[in-house]
Every structure is written in C-alpha cells, then in structure tokens.
C-alpha cells in the first residue's frame, strides 16, 4: 500500500538525515539486535581508523562506500554483520599539527608549555576533529555499530597495548638496543623503515682522496659524513685494491685526524664510482653492519638536530648542508677533489613532514622479527606472517599484492617501536632511581601497571610507534586481552575474530597490513582477517593526486550537499577496481545524481501504475498470460540477481554497479517500462513491475542506501527496513518462467527496432517524419507478426508495418539486413542528391580513418600518449570502419 505520493523531485537533503537517524535508532547496526539464528555466520570488518589530524577526504569516502556495500550486502544475506568504527590518534602527525597550531597562535613551543599542558592542548584539538570525522562518516551512510566505537588511545586500547608490550618483552620479542635508526630532525623522533618516503632528486657526486698520499679515491654524495669514516671498503675481487686490504692509514681529512682501515666486502659495487666505499658506521645501516663484522670504531658526526657534533672543530654546530659546503671548499683548496658530477638519486624523507632523514645510531626499543617464538611453534613473526600468505590463509585482492607483501616481509628488519615525542602510548617501562635520584637504567620494570613505590621509579619518556597500537586493531576492538584467557577466545573475540576482510589503501600494505598480521599471530595465535582488499588513491580528472595546496581537492561534504550521498557513493564505486587509482570530478558525480533522479522517476511511474496490495506473487498455476517482453525481462532480472550476487562476493563492485546501471537504465526503463504502457496484459504487468521494483531496490541498496530506503518506506508491506530485508532470490522468477523457453524472442524484436532507429539516424530522417516499413523473414515471421505493435510503438517512427515471409526488393527504400530479416524503410528521397551526400560522407570518413591509422602506426604516439587516449583512438578507428562498411552497402543499394 503506498503510504504517500512521492514528490516529483528526489530531495536528498530532506531525506538523508531522517533516514540515517531511522537506521541508527533501529539498533540494527548492532548484530546483537538482528533476529538471526544462533548458527548464522558472522561477517566482520574493522574500519581502518582515520587520523584525527583533519577532516575526511574523498579517499576515506571511497573506503566507507566499499566497506558499507559489503556490510549491507552481507546483512541482507543473513550474516551477523559487525562493522566496528574508530579513529586513530596518529601520534607524530597529530603532535606536529598541534605544535604548529600553538606556535602560530602563541609563538610557544611544546617545551615552553611542558608535557602536561601540551598534551591537554592535543586532547582538546582531537575532540574537535574527532567529532567532525564521525559526523562525516555518518553522512556517507556508513552502517557502523556505534555502540562498539573505539579510539587507538582510549583506556581499553591503553590496557591492551601495555599487555602486548609486556608479553612481547617477556618472550624476548621486544628488546632495547642501539643501532642505526631513521631519524627525523624536524620531528625529533625515529621512524620505521616503511615510514620513510623516497623522492627523486638531482645530487652532486664527489670523487676525492682523504689526504695527499692516501692510496684510494672514494666517491660520495654526502662528503660531510666522511668526517666520521673509519674504513674504506672494496670488493675482494677488485684487483685494483687487493694489496691494500687489511692495511691501516692515518692522516688529516679537512683538518681532522682519521684512522682508515681498508676492508673487503662482497656487497661493494666495483662499477660504482671508484669501486671504493668510505665507511661511516654511525650514519649508514650498511656501514654499521660492516663495522660489526670488522670491529670498527663508530664515530658519531651528526646529532639529533641534524647538526655536526661539537668535537669537529670548524664544522661544529653546522647544518649538514653548510658542513658539506665547507668540506668541498677545503678539498678544493688542498687539490684533493678529483671530480664533481651531477646524478639522480633518491632522497629519504619523513613521511609526515618531508624533512630529510638522517640515519643515526640510537638506543631504542625494537620488535625482533627474526626471533623464534615458542607460542608460534618456534617460528619467528616474519616467518609466520609469510606462511599465512603463502598457504592462502590470507588472500590479497588484487592477487599481485601478495608478491609485494611477501617480498617486503622477507627483507624486513627489526621494527623500531619507540618514538621521541609526547603524544601516544607511553612505553610501559620504568627505570629504578638510585640514592642520588638519578636513573639506574640497569634495573627496569616492565608491566601493565606502574611498579609499587612509584616515587622510586621513573617511566620511559618515549611513546610507542602509532602502528604498534593500530596493528592490534582487529583483536583489541573485540575485547582482547579481557576476552582471551589461557589461549581461548570469549565474547566478541570468539564471535567475530578473525574478521572477514580488511579493506584499505594499497599504500599502507607494508605500514599497517604486515604489522596487523604479525601482532594478531602473536597475541591470538590466528590471522586478523581472511582477505585484504586494497583500493587505490582517488585522483582528479587529470590523474593528479588531490591536495589542498594544488586546489584540486574535492570536499566530500560539499559534493554531498550539492549532489546527495548516493551520487557520491556511486561515483566512488563504479569505475573503482582493486589496486588501481580512481579519477573523479564533479561532472562524474553529477552524472550519477542524474541517474539517481532517473531511478526516482522510474519508481514514481511504477507507483502510479501498480497497486501494492502485499499479495504473494502467484506461481505459474495461475495461468499468467506472459508476452515475450515479460519473459525477456523476468529472465534478465533473474540473471542480474545471480551475476550481481557473484560480483559482490568476488569483490567486483564496479562490475556489479555497471551491470545494475545497465539493467535499470536500458533494459528496464528504456524498454520494458515503455512496453508496459501499451501491452494489454495489465494484470501480469502489475505483478512483474512490483516484483522487479522490490528486488531492484534490494540489489541497489548496498550501493545507494538512502534513495532505496526512502522508496521502500513507501511500498513495503509493513514497517520493516530495507536494510534488513532478505537479499533477492531467483526462485519466484524460475516459477514464473517455468516451461517458458522463448527467452531470446524479444531480443530479435529489440535488434530489429535498434536497426530501424540507427538507419533513421544515419540517413538523417526527421524524427517527426512517419514512415512505412516492410519486413521479410521466414525464420522470424511469427515473432515479428505477434509483436508488430512493438515495431510501431517503440520510437521507430513507423506508421504502418507489413510483415511477409518473402518478397521482392523494394527500390528507392532504405534497406537493412538484421538477423535474417530484410528491412525496407519506405521514404521519398531524391536519389541523385542522396548518392551525392553519401559519397561526400564516405570521402570524409575515409580521410578521417587514414589520419587515425597513421597516428596509431606512430610508435612515439603509442609509447608516450596516455593509455586511455590510445584506446579511444583505436575505438574511433573501429567505429569509423564500421560506418564506412554500412555506407558502402547503402550506396550500393541506391545505385
């Protein structure tokens, strides 16, 4: 029963907030409130927590659209669906943002404020941004279980992180040690290897000798670090330097005393530079390893501020850039600089602030990825994480990322988890104070709670790497460690872990995905998720990454206000394939807004035609009088349900959306609805329209939930929400189609009509001009005869149609051959002028075709032009050739 007449225009601003509130108030976002059997399977996704540093962008919106599609689909399929919301404290990024904000507003640094006051400023900041992010998430229609909302730095996560650190420390997986780390002088903190970005740059490559009489020349891009060299490494197979291996040379380099030992190492490239490598153990991971092998002295040159230490005379206190300039100046003065050339190399920078990274030796906390662990059956974190991908316990979508993941894991170093900042999970380590109230770091306490007599202890100043806490996201949000005792899972952890899919951006495969797998294997002894779906970046229409500074970014809230959430979701789902970047602009969103309005109008028409009385669909015993168009659309809908279901299950969301779009717009609206206006079996048409409308709304719901729920509210038999209705089944279609085999008959009529429409357009027949038609076909005579009304009514412009089995050729008529049907369109034409027009059009087409052939035979064009442009030109050539063939055939008939 229709509850109220729908307005002429769909107004998303009026309906979306109302619909979302209705969903949220229903309680059905929480799987505990779904009326399902105890044996119903679970389906769980944890939302990759967005950073609280800023509001969401279109990349986050894409993630929300994909995950909500999966959740809504599985909820309708009868799963206990749980989608856990949350946000990430993003330690370094958040601290940077707040530091800059405070400096701009007050001129003060965090050190001016002190730790306690500064952290209060951070928490005040994040409360505001967190509120904005959660509001945006709701605007996208995300059906998250808000009762289970989490934050990577809330009390439950603090408890879990402390527990995890303590357990890993006791097993010897976490240790404290000194080695080369990636240091950001701007953030004053370490970075993990995968938090370092690499930028191509032009750099100077210098070749020189340390001093006159030194037997070997070396090459480097960083001469300032040579102040701390303690060796020169050469390849043992390099005959040029074999006689020097093992010898020690003493001399002055830029006024500083150096003791250089010549060592051999097979990793040295004989063909790079001079084939000799100056070894700076304190400022290169490779050199650090060489120093360990050869017992070399380690001399620190660069401090945490990115400046030269005080004991280096003229260089003391200089920045690395100024020190480099001074070294080159002195080398030139002493005639030691042999060569200076420009090369292209890769500069390592901080992924947060873009500052050049300095490799520095530092005492830090590390996670050992190679240590054999008893609870993992004497396998290391690295080995176990590789194993679950190799044996397909975890699948990657697209599959090519499996290789990237395994390659990364195989080359993984110990993970530095300590950060020299104030905001984040404080490392749960305390150092005993001595009688002088100084730290006696030999006696430490590691635990979930502070030690007794806390006044005698001081907690470690550092915080944990953000990825340590977010690496625990799947199981900490489900109640670990409280729901995990003696190796057994309880409560939410038992019901919903492992999760079914992690959907995230491919750029954090190494940053986050790898760590989640290692942490879950250690804590729970199982994988965190069964599938990893990796989406690409959202780019502008020119393929450029969106950013505020470039002015090409799209604010999701602005386009939602302009076009509605459903249009934004469709633009982010259709054309979006796993592992590939997605181009988007307002025109694309506007196009899908137009489709949303089309869907609205389709439903308005059906609602004005069909009486939704809530009766069950009759089976074939009712003796329904089905036309070939009825049989065709029922079969099409059955096929659409099967294929759309398969597409979503196989993560082919774009293909599913395109399939639904084509069925809705073309098959259903352009063909069947038009036919339903004049075919006489109204009873059958009403039944079919009601069945298809309801199932079509269900199929579209995971993609465009707001408009589908709005329409469902008008036509549903009771007050049940569309979001918890059952996913369409094909049984009723099979019943209606029982003993009906003429599925393809309508397609014969369809192709005939399309051929007539195309012929009219190609021959420039005025759309308002009515013409007569004669059709000959032995094979399809009965089909054409029974459907003659369709040939006249479906925008063909045919006044009368004569259908025969055979007949004579008709002169001065447009002739078309289509599917064993000879079609003659009777028009009054000036034969001479028509031949003249066709000849001229053929000439223009052939010239255009030759230009395209020449362009596509140009290797430079194929190589340099964007793939999409090349494909477009190939498509244009194909269409041009087809048109030439048709015109030549038409010309032959005229002559």
Phi, psi and omega in degrees: 000126179290128186276327175199156181287131181285141177293164184294327182244139174281129182244095183298327180298325182283328189259328192296313180296321179297314181295316181296320178298322179296317177300310185296318180293336181293335181082002186280354172292336179269120183298339180294340183262359179279135181278079183238159178289160180297334183271002180299134180291153178264155175218116189233137171228136169259130179293123172304117190290120179291147177296144181274010183288334184201170179291166183290152174244184184295334176298317176295321180299322177298316179299316180296319180297316181294312184291322179293325175301312180297317181294313181295320178300310184288330175297317179290337178276001175093019178271154169281093188269128177232123176237111188269123179271160176176169178228161185248133180289339173045066193314297185296315183298314182294316179299319178300313181299314183291321177302314180296321180297313181294318180298318180293319185277327185236346183078009182257154175261172178296329180291329176295322182281325187090161188300313186296312181292323180296315180295329175296320177297320180296314181294323176296319180295314186290333177297323180289310182292324180297319178298317179297315182298316181293326176295317179297321181299317177296321180300331179282357179083015185294121183269062181275149177277092186293342178290344181248022182302139182228162177222136187296350179236020177281177186299318181296320179289325177297319178297314182295318181296316179298319178297315182296314179300314182298314181295318181292325178294316181296328179275359180078012179280325173260132179216163176250131181197171180253128171200176179292130177234163173278118185244130175261112180296334179284311181279347184052049181206160174283161174225146173288162182305320184274005172263002179263128177260158184236125182242134176289141180209161171273131182222158176271135179246110187259138174240128184199173171248150181297316178205165179296133181095347175290131192286346188231137173267144178238162178233143181200158172263351183232073183297336181295331180286342182294348175298338181250017180290141177233359180199165168236127182257137176228159178285134182299340180270001182274106185298335182299330190240004186301325184289345182265345186301128180096346181277154179241135180237136178246140180185185181252126175245113181054038177086002181245141182285131176234145174241108188249124176257138177270119181239164178245144179206129184293343180283346181289130180275114183295338185264358179266121181060233180270357183083006179238135186243121174290125186263117179244085189304329185280351188223028175201130179298317179299315181292326178300317179295320177298322180296321179296319180293325189251009178055050182271155174289145178249113182250116179280128182252316187252133180266184184294344177270002182078025180238165183281137179301161189290338186276013184253036172048243185300338185268349186303130177081355180283151171289163180300325180295313180294322179296320178299315180298320181290321178300312181297320179300314181291321179297320179294319181298324181268009180056039180258343181279115184268327184205145175222114183227157180264133178228169173253126177222186184250126179261128178275126181228159177292132183290348181261314187245352176082005179286144179298134182280142173248122171287116183229148174282134183205149175274117186220173174265137184229152167259123178281121181267352183252351182291133177289132186242130184301314184292345176257027179058045177061032171249153179277167176302318181297310182298318182291322180292328176287320183300316184291338175276322181294318182270011173067023169296328175241129178253147180248136180233113001285160189294338182297339181284348175298316180297318180297318179297312182295318178301317179297313183295321181296332182255015185288135174263170175305141189266116177283118187250358180264142181229137185270058177229178185257333185266126180143189178283112178298134180298126185279057180231134179238143180249135181288134176275148176268187184298333180274011180066019174263162183282132173256085193293355178287333180255111182234159178233129177239125181191173181284324178246157178299156179288160175293161184053052186304334181296341180267004183230156174227131182284148175305136184286336187281164174244168182275149172309135180307323185290345177293312180286320180287339175292343180261010193301316185295317185268332178290328178286346180254017170104002176290138010267354185299326182267022181221108182228130177053040177079008181243146180265147177225165173056220181302324181298322179286323185281331191232008180236137004287157178285166185273327182208141167252118179251118183203176181283144182296339184289344179248026175303314181276324182297317191240310186302313183298322182287323177300320181294314180296316184293320180292318179300322180288313188283317188246345180077021179211166179294152179278336182204156182270331182225146174241111179258121186249115177267163180268189178275154174268121184248166175281181186296342180263005179084015180264146177295134181287138176204153179295319183297325179280345180074017181250010180281152177243122178281119183302324180294321180297315181285333174295315179298327184277318188241347183095151184297318184300319179295320178295316180299314180299320181293336179269346182259316181278125185095354182261111180245148186302137176079359182241147179287155184240125175271139182210148175208175184294330180297320179295316180296318179298322178299319179284334172298320178296323177294320177302317178294325177298314179299320178301314182290326175302313183289325176299319180295313182296319180295331178280347185255320189259139173267107181279089185265359176078007179287152178292148178295128180289151175270186188291349179290345181285353178069045180294139179267090184266132174275172180294331177290324176298312181298319181297311184290324177296319178292320178298317181293318177301313179296321180296320178297312182298312185287322178295318178301315179296318180300313182294318178301327183261018175063028177260068187292319180297316180297320178296316180296318178296321180297314179295319179300312181295318179296313184295310187285313188268295186299311187279306185283306186290332183250295190292318181297323178294318179296321183297343181285337183231348174288145194276343185279071186297322179302310181294320181298317180298318178298313183294316180298320179293315179300310185292318179303311182296316181288328178293320176298321179294316180296323182280339189305314179298335180275310186231078190289329187290307182294323181293320178292324179297315179290319180302323180301332182276332189246350184293151183286340178217198183266013179295145179278148176298325184298340178245011176285162183283142176299142184304141175245160185262358186302314183295330178289321178297322179295314180294330182266004182302131180067010177259116184248351186274053182296326188268355184299317182296327180297332176295314177297317182300313180294324179295316180296317179298319179298319179294316179300315180296319180297319177299316182293315181296327181263011174053044175280129181307128182304333182274351183280123178273138182229164175262156180223145175234129182237133176245130174191118174288316188294320188246022184303311184295317180298315180295318181296315182290343183241025183299330180296326178293322180296333182266332189265337189267063174051045175260342182072022180269127180278314178216149181229134178246126184243124181228161176286317177217169178180173181280156173298138181255118180286157178057033176233154175283126184250135177224138174250119183218112171055053180065025177236127173267120184246127176241123175257117186274112178224156177269108181234152172274105189304314183296314181293324180293319177297318180299318180295316182294318179300317180295317179295321177298317180299315179296320180295320181293322176296316179297320179297318179296321178297316179296318179299317181296317180297316183284347175270354178278112184297325180295321178296313180299323184283318189266329184290146176304146183304321182296321179295316180298315180296323178297318180292323176296319179294320178297321179295317180298314179297320181296318179296319179297320180293322177299315179301316180294317181293322178295322178294318179295319179296321179298318178294324179293323184281000000 
